[in-house]
Amino acid sequence: MLPLDALGLAYLRALPQFLVTPLFYVVIALIVSQYMRSTSLERKLWGRPRLPVWKLLVLSLAYGVVGGLLGSLLLLGVGVALAGGWMLYVWMVALALAFVSPRLMCFAYAGGIVAISSLVLGWPALDIPALLALVALLHAVESVLMYLSGHIGAVPVSVKNALGEIVGGFSLQKFWPVPLLALAVIPGQVPPGIETIPMPEWWPLILPANIGTAYSLWMIPVVAGLGYGELAITTTPRQRARQSAGKLAFFSLILFLLAWASTRIDAFLYVGAIFAPLGHELLVWTTNRREMQGKPLHGDTAAGLQMLDVLPSSPAARAGFSQGDVVLVADGTSIVTPGQLDLVLRASDRMVRVETTRGTRYLPAGIGFKETGLIPVPTAETQMYLESRFASPLDYLARLWSR
């Protein structure tokens, strides 16, 4: 049996060490910059963000610690032992990819590139099975974090889909700083007087080759930055996050099995190194393609103005409006566009009676539509929208296949 209680206690004791790790603050800075971009977009679209940057960061830190505990139990429990300083190369490649596109700041891409370079060019020297296993387990942690919190802070947006239509949806952007305890291979036996944790005989499962017999395994702090971003157009944000979490968990399981197989058959070193970036890209590409070409969950109605979302603590939220409400009439005027409701609100000198498909609501007079906190499904008046610039080599392959 694995001593999970002892491993969990060791993780909690190690948490203060991450506060003096420079890389931890680099990850925090990257996360803050991403959330600042997201809230800036919300402010431009709807006047204010649903959640401030500080609250998004606190949530990310809280869930990151949960993910770090889970990831540490996986890394320590399975026994993925790291040897050498090759993690620095993976981080450098991941940071370089972030400047190309934020979605590429992922260990699946960076780890795959470094592993392929090692196999083909012989540089850098690294333990590929351990790298593949680390990437797999990190994505297992990411899938759990996506399931738990991927939908939090989803930004309502208008998007031009693959058919050229302006549709309503949500932008899901989450980032987590994940403090982990990993195993490092240190030459020599454990010195006397050092506290040790007894492990099962089969442990560790993935041990670096050619390390000899005189070695010990030490727990070391490692900082990982995990991120998740996609659009929810055909489903709700919670449904999209949980569906993607399930697919990512399956990807991580396949990659871990390839990592384990590569310790026994060398050919799987190449298979795993290629599968890490290619399998991840296929996962992202198929999800994006389905969302951009599928039927929107929130579409135009035959009559009235449908609400994509309602900002919390806004006049509309206090009046009882909620996502999916369809405004039909305001003070006797039929409503089909935000502009029409805006005119009624500004012209009235008393509370405006609004008839919706779910009952009667009252909005304060003298304010504009944007100040109500109502976020409509795109209409003929919609002028500001997002145009997805998702680009993938798989798009080119799909076009060749379709020919």
C-alpha positions as CSV (number, residue, x, y, z in Angstrom):
1,M,0.0,0.0,0.0
2,L,1.2,3.5,-0.8
3,P,1.7,5.7,2.3
4,L,-0.6,8.5,0.9
5,D,-0.9,10.1,4.3
6,A,2.8,10.5,4.7
7,L,3.2,11.8,1.2
8,G,0.4,14.3,1.6
9,L,2.0,15.5,4.9
10,A,5.4,15.9,3.2
11,Y,3.7,18.0,0.5
12,L,2.1,20.3,3.1
13,R,5.4,20.7,4.9
14,A,7.1,21.7,1.6
15,L,4.6,24.4,0.6
16,P,6.7,27.3,2.2
17,Q,9.7,26.3,-0.1
18,F,7.8,27.4,-3.2
19,L,7.6,30.9,-1.8
20,V,11.3,31.3,-2.3
21,T,11.4,29.7,-5.7
22,P,11.9,32.4,-8.4
23,L,10.1,30.3,-11.1
24,F,6.9,30.4,-9.0
25,Y,6.8,34.2,-9.3
26,V,7.5,34.0,-13.1
27,V,4.4,31.7,-13.4
28,I,2.3,34.1,-11.3
29,A,3.4,37.1,-13.5
30,L,2.4,35.2,-16.6
31,I,-1.0,34.3,-15.1
32,V,-1.7,37.8,-14.0
33,S,-0.8,39.1,-17.5
34,Q,-3.3,36.7,-19.1
35,Y,-6.1,37.6,-16.7
36,M,-5.4,41.3,-17.3
37,R,-6.0,40.7,-21.0
38,S,-9.2,38.8,-20.3
39,T,-10.6,41.4,-18.0
40,S,-9.6,44.2,-20.4
41,L,-11.7,42.4,-23.1
42,E,-14.7,42.2,-20.8
43,R,-14.4,45.9,-19.9
44,K,-14.3,46.8,-23.5
45,L,-17.3,44.6,-24.4
46,W,-19.6,44.9,-21.3
47,G,-18.3,47.8,-19.3
48,R,-16.8,45.7,-16.5
49,P,-15.4,42.2,-15.9
50,R,-17.4,39.5,-14.1
51,L,-14.5,38.9,-11.7
52,P,-11.6,41.2,-10.9
53,V,-8.0,40.1,-11.6
54,W,-7.2,39.6,-7.9
55,K,-10.1,37.3,-7.4
56,L,-9.2,35.2,-10.4
57,L,-5.7,34.9,-9.2
58,V,-6.8,33.9,-5.7
59,L,-9.0,31.2,-7.2
60,S,-6.1,30.0,-9.4
61,L,-3.8,29.8,-6.4
62,A,-6.3,27.9,-4.4
63,Y,-7.1,25.4,-7.1
64,G,-3.4,25.2,-8.0
65,V,-2.5,24.0,-4.5
66,V,-5.2,21.4,-4.8
67,G,-3.7,20.3,-8.2
68,G,-0.3,20.4,-6.7
69,L,-1.3,18.0,-3.9
70,L,-2.9,15.6,-6.4
71,G,0.0,15.9,-8.8
72,S,2.5,15.3,-6.1
73,L,0.7,12.2,-4.9
74,L,0.7,10.9,-8.5
75,L,4.4,11.7,-9.1
76,L,5.5,10.3,-5.8
77,G,3.0,7.4,-5.7
78,V,3.7,6.1,-9.2
79,G,7.4,6.8,-8.8
80,V,8.5,9.1,-11.7
81,A,12.1,9.8,-10.8
82,L,13.8,12.7,-12.5
83,A,17.6,12.8,-13.1
84,G,19.6,15.8,-14.5
85,G,18.6,19.4,-15.2
86,W,16.7,18.8,-18.4
87,M,13.5,20.4,-16.9
88,L,15.1,23.7,-17.5
89,Y,15.2,23.1,-21.3
90,V,11.5,22.2,-21.2
91,W,10.6,25.4,-19.4
92,M,12.7,27.5,-21.8
93,V,10.9,26.0,-24.8
94,A,7.5,26.4,-23.1
95,L,8.2,30.1,-22.5
96,A,9.4,30.6,-26.0
97,L,6.2,29.0,-27.4
98,A,4.1,31.3,-25.2
99,F,5.4,34.3,-27.3
100,V,4.2,32.5,-30.5
101,S,0.8,31.8,-29.0
102,P,-0.4,31.6,-25.4
103,R,-2.2,28.3,-26.1
104,L,1.2,26.7,-27.0
105,M,2.6,27.3,-23.5
106,C,2.1,23.6,-22.7
107,F,4.4,20.9,-21.6
108,A,2.9,18.5,-24.2
109,Y,4.3,20.7,-27.0
110,A,7.5,21.8,-25.2
111,G,8.2,18.3,-23.9
112,G,7.6,16.7,-27.2
113,I,9.9,19.2,-29.0
114,V,12.7,18.6,-26.4
115,A,12.2,14.8,-26.6
116,I,12.3,14.7,-30.4
117,S,15.4,16.9,-30.4
118,S,17.1,14.5,-28.0
119,L,16.2,11.5,-30.0
120,V,17.1,12.9,-33.4
121,L,20.0,15.3,-32.6
122,G,21.3,13.8,-29.4
123,W,20.8,17.0,-27.5
124,P,19.8,17.8,-24.8
125,A,20.6,14.6,-22.9
126,L,17.5,13.6,-20.9
127,D,15.5,10.8,-19.6
128,I,12.6,10.6,-22.1
129,P,10.4,8.1,-20.2
130,A,10.4,10.3,-17.1
131,L,9.7,13.4,-19.3
132,L,6.7,11.7,-21.0
133,A,5.4,10.4,-17.7
134,L,5.7,13.9,-16.1
135,V,3.8,15.5,-19.0
136,A,1.1,12.8,-18.8
137,L,0.6,13.2,-15.0
138,L,0.6,17.0,-15.3
139,H,-2.2,16.7,-17.9
140,A,-4.1,14.4,-15.6
141,V,-3.9,17.1,-12.9
142,E,-5.0,19.7,-15.5
143,S,-8.0,17.6,-16.4
144,V,-9.1,17.6,-12.8
145,L,-8.6,21.3,-12.5
146,M,-10.6,21.8,-15.7
147,Y,-13.4,19.7,-14.3
148,L,-13.5,21.6,-11.1
149,S,-13.0,25.1,-12.1
150,G,-12.6,25.4,-15.9
151,H,-16.0,27.2,-16.2
152,I,-15.4,29.8,-13.5
153,G,-15.1,33.3,-14.9
154,A,-16.3,32.4,-18.4
155,V,-16.5,35.5,-20.5
156,P,-19.6,36.0,-22.6
157,V,-18.6,36.9,-26.2
158,S,-19.9,37.3,-29.7
159,V,-17.9,35.2,-32.1
160,K,-17.8,34.8,-35.9
161,N,-17.9,31.1,-36.5
162,A,-16.6,29.0,-39.4
163,L,-19.8,29.7,-41.3
164,G,-19.4,33.5,-41.1
165,E,-22.3,33.9,-38.6
166,I,-22.0,36.1,-35.5
167,V,-23.1,33.8,-32.6
168,G,-23.1,34.0,-28.8
169,G,-20.8,31.9,-26.7
170,F,-18.3,32.0,-23.8
171,S,-14.5,32.3,-23.7
172,L,-13.0,29.9,-21.1
173,Q,-9.6,31.0,-19.9
174,K,-8.1,29.5,-16.8
175,F,-4.5,29.3,-15.6
176,W,-3.1,27.6,-12.5
177,P,0.3,27.8,-10.8
178,V,0.9,24.3,-9.6
179,P,3.5,23.7,-6.9
180,L,4.6,20.0,-7.0
181,L,6.9,17.7,-5.2
182,A,8.8,15.4,-7.6
183,L,11.5,12.8,-7.1
184,A,15.1,13.5,-7.9
185,V,17.8,10.9,-8.3
186,I,20.8,11.7,-6.1
187,P,24.0,9.6,-6.2
188,G,24.7,7.7,-2.9
189,Q,22.6,6.3,-0.1
190,V,20.4,8.3,2.3
191,P,22.6,9.7,5.1
192,P,21.9,8.4,8.6
193,G,19.3,10.4,10.6
194,I,17.3,11.6,7.5
195,E,13.6,10.8,7.8
196,T,12.5,8.4,5.1
197,I,9.1,7.1,3.8
198,P,8.9,3.3,3.2
199,M,7.5,2.5,-0.2
200,P,6.2,-0.7,-1.9
201,E,8.6,-3.2,-3.5
202,W,7.4,-2.3,-7.1
203,W,8.2,1.3,-6.5
204,P,9.5,3.4,-8.4
205,L,7.7,2.5,-11.6
206,I,9.7,4.7,-14.0
207,L,13.4,4.9,-13.0
208,P,16.1,6.5,-15.1
209,A,18.4,4.0,-16.9
210,N,22.1,3.6,-16.1
211,I,22.0,5.2,-12.6
212,G,23.7,2.2,-10.9
213,T,22.8,0.8,-7.6
214,A,24.1,3.5,-5.2
215,Y,21.4,6.2,-5.4
216,S,18.7,7.7,-3.3
217,L,15.4,9.4,-4.2
218,W,14.7,12.8,-2.8
219,M,11.6,14.9,-2.9
220,I,12.2,18.3,-4.6
221,P,9.9,21.3,-5.2
222,V,9.0,21.8,-8.9
223,V,6.7,24.6,-10.2
224,A,4.4,24.0,-13.2
225,G,2.1,26.4,-14.9
226,L,-1.0,24.9,-16.3
227,G,-3.5,26.7,-18.6
228,Y,-6.8,26.0,-20.3
229,G,-8.5,28.0,-23.0
230,E,-11.3,27.3,-25.5
231,L,-14.8,28.5,-26.6
232,A,-18.1,27.2,-25.5
233,I,-20.6,27.8,-28.3
234,T,-22.6,24.6,-28.7
235,T,-22.6,23.8,-24.9
236,T,-22.6,25.7,-21.6
237,P,-19.2,26.6,-20.1
238,R,-19.6,23.9,-17.4
239,Q,-20.4,21.2,-20.0
240,R,-17.6,22.2,-22.3
241,A,-15.0,22.2,-19.5
242,R,-16.1,18.8,-18.2
243,Q,-16.2,17.2,-21.7
244,S,-12.8,18.5,-22.4
245,A,-11.5,17.4,-19.0
246,G,-12.6,13.8,-19.8
247,K,-10.8,13.8,-23.2
248,L,-7.7,15.3,-21.6
249,A,-7.7,12.6,-18.9
250,F,-7.8,9.9,-21.7
251,F,-4.9,11.6,-23.5
252,S,-2.9,11.6,-20.3
253,L,-3.6,7.9,-19.7
254,I,-2.4,7.0,-23.2
255,L,0.7,9.1,-22.9
256,F,1.6,7.6,-19.5
257,L,1.2,4.0,-20.9
258,L,3.6,5.0,-23.7
259,A,6.0,6.4,-21.2
260,W,5.9,3.1,-19.2
261,A,6.3,1.1,-22.4
262,S,9.3,3.2,-23.5
263,T,11.2,1.9,-20.5
264,R,11.0,-1.6,-22.0
265,I,10.9,-1.1,-25.8
266,D,13.0,1.7,-27.3
267,A,10.6,2.2,-30.2
268,F,8.0,3.7,-27.8
269,L,10.4,6.5,-27.1
270,Y,9.7,7.8,-30.6
271,V,6.0,7.0,-30.4
272,G,5.6,8.8,-27.1
273,A,7.7,11.9,-28.2
274,I,5.5,12.3,-31.3
275,F,2.2,11.5,-29.6
276,A,2.7,14.2,-26.8
277,P,2.4,17.2,-29.1
278,L,0.4,15.6,-31.9
279,G,-2.2,13.9,-29.7
280,H,-2.6,17.2,-27.7
281,E,-3.0,19.2,-30.9
282,L,-5.5,16.8,-32.3
283,L,-7.5,17.1,-29.1
284,V,-7.6,20.9,-29.2
285,W,-8.2,21.0,-32.9
286,T,-11.2,18.7,-32.9
287,T,-12.8,20.5,-30.0
288,N,-12.3,23.9,-31.7
289,R,-13.6,22.6,-35.0
290,R,-16.8,21.2,-33.4
291,E,-17.5,24.5,-31.6
292,M,-16.9,26.7,-34.6
293,Q,-19.0,24.6,-37.0
294,G,-21.7,23.3,-34.6
295,K,-25.2,24.7,-33.9
296,P,-25.0,27.5,-31.3
297,L,-26.6,26.9,-27.9
298,H,-27.7,30.5,-27.7
299,G,-29.2,31.6,-31.0
300,D,-31.6,34.2,-32.4
301,T,-35.2,33.7,-31.4
302,A,-38.3,34.2,-33.6
303,A,-39.5,37.0,-31.4
304,G,-37.8,39.1,-28.6
305,L,-34.3,39.6,-27.5
306,Q,-32.5,36.7,-25.8
307,M,-30.0,37.2,-23.0
308,L,-26.6,35.4,-23.3
309,D,-25.7,36.3,-19.8
310,V,-26.3,38.8,-16.9
311,L,-23.5,40.5,-15.1
312,P,-23.6,39.7,-11.3
313,S,-24.6,42.6,-8.9
314,S,-26.0,44.6,-11.9
315,P,-29.4,46.3,-12.0
316,A,-30.6,43.4,-14.3
317,A,-29.3,40.8,-11.8
318,R,-31.1,42.5,-8.9
319,A,-34.3,42.7,-11.0
320,G,-34.2,38.9,-11.4
321,F,-32.9,38.5,-15.0
322,S,-31.0,35.4,-15.7
323,Q,-29.2,33.7,-18.6
324,G,-31.6,32.6,-21.4
325,D,-34.3,35.2,-20.6
326,V,-36.0,36.5,-23.7
327,V,-37.2,40.1,-23.5
328,L,-40.5,40.5,-25.4
329,V,-42.0,43.9,-24.4
330,A,-40.8,46.9,-22.5
331,D,-43.5,49.5,-21.4
332,G,-45.7,48.3,-24.3
333,T,-42.9,48.4,-27.0
334,S,-41.9,45.2,-28.7
335,I,-38.2,44.5,-28.3
336,V,-36.0,42.7,-30.7
337,T,-32.7,44.6,-30.4
338,P,-30.7,46.2,-27.6
339,G,-31.1,49.6,-29.2
340,Q,-34.9,49.4,-28.9
341,L,-34.7,48.6,-25.1
342,D,-32.1,51.3,-24.7
343,L,-34.5,53.9,-26.1
344,V,-37.3,52.8,-23.8
345,L,-35.1,52.9,-20.7
346,R,-33.7,56.4,-21.5
347,A,-37.1,57.9,-22.4
348,S,-38.9,56.7,-19.2
349,D,-39.1,58.6,-16.0
350,R,-40.2,55.6,-13.9
351,M,-39.4,51.9,-13.4
352,V,-39.6,50.2,-16.8
353,R,-41.9,47.1,-16.9
354,V,-40.2,44.4,-18.9
355,E,-42.1,41.3,-20.1
356,T,-40.0,38.2,-20.6
357,T,-40.7,34.6,-21.4
358,R,-40.1,33.9,-17.7
359,G,-42.3,36.6,-16.2
360,T,-42.3,40.3,-15.5
361,R,-39.2,42.2,-14.5
362,Y,-38.6,45.9,-13.6
363,L,-35.5,47.9,-14.7
364,P,-34.6,51.4,-13.5
365,A,-35.3,54.3,-15.9
366,G,-32.8,56.8,-17.2
367,I,-29.9,54.3,-17.8
368,G,-28.6,52.9,-21.0
369,F,-28.9,49.3,-22.1
370,K,-25.2,48.7,-21.3
371,E,-25.6,49.9,-17.7
372,T,-28.3,47.3,-17.0
373,G,-25.8,44.4,-17.0
374,L,-27.8,42.5,-19.7
375,I,-25.6,40.8,-22.3
376,P,-27.6,39.9,-25.4
377,V,-27.2,37.1,-27.9
378,P,-25.8,38.8,-31.1
379,T,-28.3,40.6,-33.2
380,A,-28.3,42.7,-36.4
381,E,-27.0,45.6,-34.3
382,T,-23.9,43.7,-33.1
383,Q,-20.8,45.4,-34.3
384,M,-18.1,44.2,-31.9
385,Y,-17.2,40.5,-32.0
386,L,-14.3,38.1,-31.8
387,E,-12.9,36.4,-34.8
388,S,-11.1,33.1,-33.9
389,R,-7.5,33.1,-35.1
390,F,-7.0,29.5,-34.1
391,A,-4.4,28.1,-36.5
392,S,-3.2,24.5,-36.6
393,P,-1.2,22.4,-39.1
394,L,-4.1,20.0,-38.9
395,D,-6.3,22.5,-40.8
396,Y,-4.0,22.1,-43.8
397,L,-4.1,18.3,-43.5
398,A,-7.9,18.4,-43.3
399,R,-8.1,20.5,-46.4
400,L,-5.9,18.0,-48.3
401,W,-8.0,15.1,-47.0
402,S,-11.3,16.8,-48.1
403,R,-9.9,17.1,-51.7
